[in-house]
Amino acid sequence: MTTYDYDLFVIGGGSGGVRAARIAAGYGARVAVAEEYRVGGTCVIRGCVPKKLLVYAARFTDAFEDAAGFGWTVPAPSFDWASLIAAKDREIDRLEGAYRGNLGRAGVEIIPSRAEFVDAHTIRLLAGDRTVTAERVLIATGARPYVPTFPGAEHVITSNEVFDLKALPKRVVIIGGGYIAVEFAGIFAGLGSETTLLYRGAQILRGFDAELAAALTDEMGARGVRIHTHADVQAVQREADGLVVVTTSGERIGADVVLAATGRIPNTDDLGLEAAGVAVDGVGAVIVDAHSQSTVETIHAVGDVTNRVNLTPVAIREGHAFADTVFGKRDVIVDHRLIPTAVFSTPELGTIGLTQEQAVAAHAAVDVYRAKFRPMRNTLAGRDERVLMKILVDAETDLVLGVHVLGPEAGEMIQLIGIAVGMGATKADFDRTMAVHPTAAEELVTMRTPSERLRREA
């Protein structure tokens, strides 16, 4: 019988790898995690956690403006970027310490090194140039920002560098139309930067419900974000007074910072996957089955490196399911179909299930319930921003196919709505739920008449 140094070796100390390591160790496995940077991964160190902290900071602009409508006299506020970044760094340090502490208490060894395969059971640790062996290996290396190739691309930063800017830029150009681009546009605009978003497609947030994406576009525009669609970058030039972004249409836009939020690619380069026999797809993602098993029986992969659903909670669930299945001897498969998702734009967007476009394509009869209204807080504040809510229902079965919310706390709402939709709630279930009044969320259980009845022609 072959003896290995570890029962499980995890490459990557992000959310998915850490969860898998802890759960496997709880089942009695000898586990190590190799991480070359900081424990916590993209989400904790330079992703959703610091980004959400900056979102909170940007939204104080509204609070100061709205206070007068409620009787408050607020002196002219001032903002200090350096103080925000320092506070953010302290919180990230605290969270990394918590991650390390949780692994240590679980009995997991943390190895501060880059790791690469020698073969399916042998790992080379570049720090110290030594090798270890493991019965099973989990690849959890995540993904990294992708920057398109164009002249002057070296002047562009990504979401990796944006959290460490020394000063708040006066002018920002953001390239991209996905949730990262949209969220940073809201952050910089809220903090006072002149913000332009360039997207080569027809509508930001491709893949989200088109009506909500269009409504968000309008609301962001009202907040001063200049959104240019059908706009691609030809070059970024450095001039005496800063950067200039030149679009393919010939437009020239001045900037102090240009942020590329143009997608992410799996971190599989130089991992030695070929030596281990692990197959990847055309974008470099590890090919896995429903149990996160790669083309090698003893090697699994979870999270963004598989390019399935690139969200931190999904990576955590995949890592947990892997450990339950392999070390807990419980057959657990992650359901990727109904995943509640939030975009922390301003206003916020929350969604679960099918978009209207997807629902109409998949179902012959769809009823659309829609509510658009000015939330109570905005009435005294004098703010015209509206909430938009949609419930999509299969008219033949009454099953709720999708729920979409644009407005304050949409992320909090969709987390709870996700429970109901995941359990197979019908519109009748929504209708018999008592409303909490006065709230914005009560509209989700008080819409009675369809705004549209969409029927496919026979």
N, C-alpha and C positions, 0 to 999 in steps of 0.2 A: 504493500500500500504506500502510495506517494505521500510524503510529509511536506506540507507547505508552511511558510512563515506566517501566513494569515489565511483565515477562512474567506475573508472578503477584503479586497483592496479597492478603495474608491479613488478615482482620479478626478479631482475637482471638489472644492469645499464650498460650493454654493448651496442654495436651499434644498435642491433635490438630493444632492450627494450627502449633505449633513443629515437630512431626515432618514435616508436609507441606512446610513452608518449607525445612527442611534438605535433605530428599530432592530437592525440585525444584531447589534451588540446586546440589546435587551433579550434576544433569543439565545444568547450564549455564544455568539460568534466572536472570533478574534478579528478585530477590524482596525484598519488604518485608513486615513484620509491624507492624500498628498495634495497640497495647495501651494502654488508658487507665489501667490500674491497675498490676499487677505481672506480670512475665513468669513463667509457670509455671501459671497458671490455678487453678481451684478445687482440684484435687487437691493441688498442691504448696503453695499459699499458705494455704488455709483449708478443706482437705478431707481426703482420705485420708492424706496424709503426717503432718500435725500430729495428726490423730485417732489414728493408729496409735502415735505417740509417747506420747500420753496413755493409750492402752490398755496399753502396756508399763508405764507408771508405776503404773496401777491394779492391775496383777497382782502387784506386789511385796508387796502385802498378803498374798497367799497364800504367797509365798516365806518371809516372816518367820514366818507361822503354822506352816508345814509343817516348818521347819528343826528344830524341837525333836524331831520324830519320827526324825530322822536323826542325833541326837546333838549338835546345836548348841545352845548357849545364846546367845540373841540379846537384847540389851537392848531395852527398850521403844522401838520406832522412833517418830520424829516426821516429819511431812511438811510441806514448805513449798511452797505453790502458786506463789508468786512466782518461786522458783528454777526450778521446772519450766517455767513460761511463758517465762522469760528464756532458758533453754536451748533450748526449742522455737523461739523467735524467731531465735536464732543459727543454728540448723540450717536454717530456712527461708531466711534471708538467704544462707547458703552455697549452697543449692540454686538459688535464683533467680540467683545469680551464675554458677553452672554452666550454667544454661539460656541466659543471655545470652552467656556465653563460647562455647558451642557454636554459637549462631546467628552470632555474629561471625566465628568461624573458618570457617564455611560460606559467608561472604560475604553474609549476609542483613542488610538494613537494618532496625533496630528504630526505630519511630516512636512516641514516647510521646504518644498522642492517641486520643481517640474518633474513630471513622470512621463515615461514613454514605454511602449511595449517592445520587448525583445522577442517574445513569442506569446502564445495565448495565456501562459501562466507565469511569465517572468516580466518584471517591471524594472526598468533602469531609472534610478533617481539621480538626476543631474547634479544636485547639490551633494557633493561628496563622491559622485561617480561610483555608486554601488548598486547592486541589484537585490531585489527581494522576489519572493514567489508567493502566489496566492491561488487558492482553489478556484475562486471566482473573482471577477473584476467588474466593477461598475464604472462606466464612462459617464461623467456628469460635468463636462467642461464648459457647458453653456454655449454662448454665441458672442460675437463681437460686432461693433458697428461696421457697416459697409459704406465706403465713400466712392462714388462714381469717378471714373477717370476723365479728367478734363484739365486743360492748362491752368495752373495755379491751385490745384487741389491741395498742395502742401500748405496753403494759407487757411484751410478749413479746419475747424475743430469738430468733435463729435460729442455724444453724450458722456463719453469717458472723461473728457477734459472740461466740460462746461461747469462742473461743480467746483472747480478750482480756479476760476477766473479771479484775477486780483482786484478787478473793479467791475462795477455794473456798466456795461457798454451803453453808450447813448443811442447807437443805431445797431440793430441786429437784423440780419437776413437769415431765415431758416429755410433750408432746402428739404422738401418732403411734405407729404400730406397724410401720414399715418398718425397714430395716437401720440408718439413721442414728439413729432413736430408740432402737433396741435397743442399739446400740454405745455411745451416750452414757449410757444407763441403767447399763450395766456400768462405764463409766469413773467416773461420780460415786459409785455405790455402792461401788466398790472403793477410792475415795479417802476414803470415810467420810461422804459426804452422805446424808441421809435422802432416798430416791429413790422417786418415784411415777411410773408410766407410765400414761397414759390413752389408750386406743384405742377408737375407735367401732365397730370390727368385732368379730367373734366370736373371732378368733385372730390374734396378732401374726405378722408375716412372711407376709402373704398372698401366695400364689404359690409359696412354698417348700413342700417336702414337709410335709404336715400333721403327720405323726407326729414329725418332728424339731422342728418349730415348737412342738408341745405339750411335748416333752421339754425344750426350751430354756426354755420358760415355767416349768416346774417347777424347773429348776436356778437360774434367775434369782430365783425366789421364795425358794428356800433360801438365797440369798445376800443376802436382805433387800430386793430390789426389789419394791415393791408394784405389781402389774400389774392394772389395772382394765379389763376389756373391756366392750363395749357402753356405753362412757362417752364422751359428747361434751361439749364445753365450751360453756357458755352465756355465761359472762362471766369476765373477770379483773378483780378489784378491788384497788385499793391501799388498805391500811389502816395503822394506826399502827405495827404490828409487822411489816409486810411485805405480800406479795401474798396474795390468796385466789382460788383457782380454783373457780368455781361450775359444777358439771356440770348437764346437763339433767335429771338425776334429783334435783337439789337438794342433792347432797353439796357440802360446802365443805372445800377442802384448802389448808392454809397452805403458803406457799413464799417463799423468798428470790429464786429465779430460776425463771421459766417459759420453757421452751425449746420452740418449735414446730418439730417435724420432720415436717411434714405434706405433703411432696412438693416437687418443684421444677418450674419452668416455663421454657421456652426463652427465651433473651435475644434477642428479635427486635424489641422495641419501639424505635421511633425510629431504626431502621437505614436507613430509606428503601427498604425492599424493594419497596413498591408502585411507586415511581419506576423501579426496575430491572426490574420485571415478574416478580419472584420470588413464587411462591404459597406460602402457609402454610396449615396445617390449623386445626382448631377450637381447639387449645390454643396456637397461635402457632408451632408447629414448622415449619421449612422442609421442604417436600415434596421428596423426592429419590428417584432410582431406585437400582438396584443398584450403579451406579458413583458414587453420591453426587452426581449431577448434578441441579440444581434444574430448574424449569420454564424456565429460561433456559440455553441451551447452554453459555455461557461462565462460568456461575456455579455453583459447587459448595458443598456444606456437609457438615461432618463433626462427629461428637461429639454432645453432649447437645442442641445446638440443633436436631437432627433428631428427637430423641425416639424413637430406635430402641432401642438398648440403652445405657442411660446408665451406662457404666463407662469409667474412664480407659483401660485397655488396648484397649478397643474403639475409642475415639476415635483412639488412636495408630495402630492397624491401619488404620482408615478413612483417616486422613491419609496414611499411607504408600502405601496402595493407590491413592489419588487421584493422588499424585505419580508413582508408577510408571506408571499408565495414561496420564496426560495428557502428562507430560514425558519419561518413560522409554520410551514407546511399547510398553508391555507391558500386556496386558489382564488386570488383577487385580481380582477381586471378593471382598469380605469375606464369609465364611460366618458368619452370626449364629446358627446353629442350636445348636452345641455349645460353650458358653462356660463354662469353669470359674469359679466365683464363691465368694467367701468373705465371711462376715459376721464381723467381729472383735468378736463378743460374748464374754462369759465365762460358760460355755465357748464355744469357737469353732465355727463352722459352715462346712463346705465342701460344695459341691454341683456336679454337672455332669449334664446330660441331663434326662430326664423325671422328674417327681415320680411317686409311686405313683398319684396321682389321674390324672395325664396318661397314664401308661402303660396303666392299665386302660381308659381311654377310647379309646385308639388301637390297642390290641392285644387280640386275643381270648384269649390265654393268657399270663399273666405269673407268673413265679416270683419270690418275694421272699425274699432271703437277708438275715438280720438277726443282728447280734451286739450284745449289750449287756453291758458288763462294767466292773469297777472297774480302772482302769489301775494298773500296778505302783507308780508314784510315790505314789498315794493310799493304798496299804496301810500303809506306815510313817507317813505323814503323818496318818493317821486321818481322812482326808477321804472322804466317802461319794459324792462326785460320780462319775457314770458316763459312759462313752463309749457312743454309739449309732452303729452303722454299718448301712447298707442297700445292697444291690446289687439292682437290678431287671433282670430278664432276660426277653427274649421266649422263652417256652418252646418255640415252634415253630422258631426259628432259632438259639437259644442266644446271640443278640446281647445285649450289655450295653446296656440302655436308659438307665440312670441310676445314679449312685453318690452317696450322701449320708453325710456324716460329721459327728458332733457330738462335740467333745472337743478336748483340747490339740493344737495344731499342725494342726488340720483344714485350714486354708488351704494349708499346705505340702504336705499329702498330696494335696489335690485338684488342685493344679497338676500333679503328676506323673501322677496317675490320668487327668487330662485328656488327656494324650498318648495313652494306651492307648485310651480311649473314642473319642477323635477319629479314631483309626486303624481303628475298627471292631472292637474286641476282643470276643471271645466269653467266656462264663463258663469254657469250657475253657482259654482263654488265661490267665485268672486262676488257674485250678486248677493249671496246670503251672508257674506261677511259684514259685520257691523262696522260702520265708518268711525274713525277717530276724528272728532271735529273740535276746532278748526285746524286742519293740516292740509298740505298739498297732496299727500299720499292718499287721502280719502277719495280722491277722484278715481283711483284705480278700482274702487269697489262701488262707485255710484254711477258709472257710465252704463246706461240702459239701452240706448238706441244706437244702432250702428251708424257711423258716418258714411260708410260705403259698404255696398254689398257687391263683391267682385265674383263674377261667375264665368267659368270657362265655357266657351261655346262648344256644343257637341259636334 
